[in-house]
Amino acid sequence: MVDESLVFHFASVVSETKLRRLLSDQLDNPCTESETQKLIAAIEKTRILDPACGSGAFPMGVLHRLVYCKCQSKHTVDRLIRSQPDFTT
């Protein structure tokens, strides 16, 4: 349910196939650098509402997946930045 909600929510930012791959706990980020930056921005603007007001499992599950996606995306961006030559020296 959580993954399906996130795929639906972020479909305008990244393709469904890439989102599903990112959410599948694989170690690589299938998104391009541009998509990754857009996804990070979209994650930071996301608000979660649990209309059922139940145990809190859904909002906690969403939080877990958003943190995972952001970490995977940030790791990719950091790796790309580190791979750039340092022209300042």
CYANA upper distance limits for C-alpha pairs under 8 A (distance plus 0.5 A):
  1 MET  CA      5 SER  CA      6.63
  2 VAL  CA      6 LEU  CA      6.78
  2 VAL  CA     58 PHE  CA      7.22
  2 VAL  CA     61 GLY  CA      6.88
  2 VAL  CA     62 VAL  CA      6.25
  2 VAL  CA     65 ARG  CA      8.38
  3 ASP  CA      7 VAL  CA      6.59
  3 ASP  CA     20 ARG  CA      8.34
  3 ASP  CA     23 LEU  CA      7.52
  3 ASP  CA     62 VAL  CA      8.35
  3 ASP  CA     65 ARG  CA      8.15
  4 GLU  CA      8 PHE  CA      6.67
  5 SER  CA      9 HIS  CA      6.56
  6 LEU  CA     10 PHE  CA      6.49
  6 LEU  CA     62 VAL  CA      8.27
  7 VAL  CA     11 ALA  CA      6.27
  7 VAL  CA     16 GLU  CA      6.66
  7 VAL  CA     19 LEU  CA      6.64
  7 VAL  CA     20 ARG  CA      7.49
  8 PHE  CA     16 GLU  CA      8.49
 10 PHE  CA     14 VAL  CA      6.83
 10 PHE  CA     19 LEU  CA      8.43
 10 PHE  CA     39 LEU  CA      8.13
 10 PHE  CA     42 ALA  CA      8.10
 11 ALA  CA     15 SER  CA      6.29
 11 ALA  CA     16 GLU  CA      6.41
 11 ALA  CA     19 LEU  CA      8.46
 13 VAL  CA     35 GLU  CA      7.50
 13 VAL  CA     38 LYS  CA      7.07
 13 VAL  CA     39 LEU  CA      6.79
 13 VAL  CA     42 ALA  CA      8.18
 14 VAL  CA     18 LYS  CA      7.13
 14 VAL  CA     19 LEU  CA      6.96
 14 VAL  CA     31 CYS  CA      8.11
 14 VAL  CA     35 GLU  CA      6.78
 14 VAL  CA     39 LEU  CA      7.66
 15 SER  CA     19 LEU  CA      6.76
 16 GLU  CA     20 ARG  CA      6.58
 17 THR  CA     21 ARG  CA      6.75
 18 LYS  CA     22 LEU  CA      6.57
 18 LYS  CA     30 PRO  CA      6.27
 18 LYS  CA     31 CYS  CA      6.90
 19 LEU  CA     23 LEU  CA      6.58
 20 ARG  CA     24 SER  CA      6.54
 21 ARG  CA     25 ASP  CA      8.11
 21 ARG  CA     26 GLN  CA      7.51
 21 ARG  CA     29 ASN  CA      8.43
 21 ARG  CA     30 PRO  CA      7.43
 22 LEU  CA     26 GLN  CA      7.13
 22 LEU  CA     28 ASP  CA      7.99
 22 LEU  CA     29 ASN  CA      6.42
 22 LEU  CA     30 PRO  CA      7.06
 22 LEU  CA     69 CYS  CA      7.40
 22 LEU  CA     72 GLN  CA      8.47
 23 LEU  CA     65 ARG  CA      7.86
 23 LEU  CA     69 CYS  CA      7.46
 27 LEU  CA     72 GLN  CA      8.24
 28 ASP  CA     72 GLN  CA      8.10
 29 ASN  CA     72 GLN  CA      6.97
 29 ASN  CA     73 SER  CA      7.06
 29 ASN  CA     76 THR  CA      7.25
 31 CYS  CA     35 GLU  CA      6.14
 31 CYS  CA     36 THR  CA      6.23
 32 THR  CA     36 THR  CA      6.47
 33 GLU  CA     37 GLN  CA      6.73
 33 GLU  CA     76 THR  CA      8.44
 33 GLU  CA     77 VAL  CA      7.29
 34 SER  CA     38 LYS  CA      6.76
 35 GLU  CA     39 LEU  CA      6.48
 36 THR  CA     40 ILE  CA      6.67
 36 THR  CA     73 SER  CA      6.25
 36 THR  CA     74 LYS  CA      8.49
 36 THR  CA     77 VAL  CA      8.03
 37 GLN  CA     41 ALA  CA      6.75
 37 GLN  CA     73 SER  CA      8.30
 37 GLN  CA     77 VAL  CA      8.41
 38 LYS  CA     42 ALA  CA      6.61
 39 LEU  CA     43 ILE  CA      6.54
 39 LEU  CA     73 SER  CA      8.47
 40 ILE  CA     44 GLU  CA      6.75
 40 ILE  CA     70 LYS  CA      6.50
 40 ILE  CA     73 SER  CA      7.52
 40 ILE  CA     74 LYS  CA      8.25
 41 ALA  CA     45 LYS  CA      6.98
 42 ALA  CA     46 THR  CA      6.72
 43 ILE  CA     66 LEU  CA      7.26
 43 ILE  CA     70 LYS  CA      7.82
 48 ILE  CA     59 PRO  CA      7.17
 48 ILE  CA     62 VAL  CA      8.38
 49 LEU  CA     59 PRO  CA      7.90
 50 ASP  CA     54 GLY  CA      8.42
 50 ASP  CA     56 GLY  CA      8.16
 50 ASP  CA     58 PHE  CA      7.52
 50 ASP  CA     59 PRO  CA      6.94
 56 GLY  CA     60 MET  CA      6.69
 57 ALA  CA     61 GLY  CA      6.40
 58 PHE  CA     62 VAL  CA      6.65
 59 PRO  CA     63 LEU  CA      6.57
 60 MET  CA     64 HIS  CA      6.62
 61 GLY  CA     65 ARG  CA      6.78
 62 VAL  CA     66 LEU  CA      6.52
 63 LEU  CA     67 VAL  CA      6.60
 64 HIS  CA     68 TYR  CA      6.68
 65 ARG  CA     69 CYS  CA      6.58
 66 LEU  CA     70 LYS  CA      6.51
 67 VAL  CA     71 CYS  CA      6.50
 68 TYR  CA     72 GLN  CA      6.62
 69 CYS  CA     73 SER  CA      6.50
 70 LYS  CA     74 LYS  CA      6.30
 71 CYS  CA     75 HIS  CA      6.37
 72 GLN  CA     76 THR  CA      6.88
 73 SER  CA     77 VAL  CA      6.82
 74 LYS  CA     78 ASP  CA      6.49
 75 HIS  CA     79 ARG  CA      6.57
 76 THR  CA     80 LEU  CA      6.70
 77 VAL  CA     81 ILE  CA      6.68
 78 ASP  CA     82 ARG  CA      6.62
 79 ARG  CA     83 SER  CA      6.67
 80 LEU  CA     84 GLN  CA      7.19
